[in-house]
Amino acid sequence: YLGFGAWPPENAHRRDLTLGPPALNQRQVGAAGKSAAQWRQDDGRCEVTLAFGRATGINVQLLSGELVLFDSGSYTTTRLRHVNASAAQVFLSRPMGGVRLCGLPNASLDVRAFSANDSTLTRPAAQTTPRYQLAVYLWDVEPTGAVAGLITRGVRNVWTPGQLGPGGFDGSGQPLTVEMPAVCVDLPRGNMIGLGVALYDPAFTPANEDSALRVQVACDGRSRLELPILEGARPAS
């Protein structure tokens, strides 16, 4: 990244990918059978429900600093069939044409947190919405869809649901944005972008460890992955 005249690079532009139906249900990998009842799509709306659990099946690495650069192609990998589909979900893009990501990726997700012990299915009032942690993982996924290499990840704890400010999220029709550290990485032609979503990351203290915690994530145009796509030549070495 030292080869750029500015950071983020001036020739990087944002590309939004909207989330579609989760890959664990489409491809029948991992514990898809367990999660089938937790995923529904009707009237053009798609929603998936995650339950709190530490055993997500996602392999992670500790990140240092604000920039992650992979020139060696050495990733921490996750086999998607090992992902626990009740505690985490995977969303895949179409095969990419060979791109370089350089900048700050973000995930903006339409979410609704609730407790499985609630007797109603209505959106809870702000004062009864449970606290929760949302962890997102950006992956470089090989063409077979079997192995995902971790590019970067981000975590956001919502300590004060229904409120604005640090640690808060009012949920007033706006998506919850989870920021990730900056990256500069090449994706080979034919590979896919993967986004993993879970309610637990082992490197961060979760805002809520209640086994009854549930978070519903919209898997349609209401949720999107924002990617920094770099145009032009590679930076000088």
Disulfide bonds with the S-S distance in Angstrom:
Cys46-Cys219 1.94
Cys102-Cys184 1.88
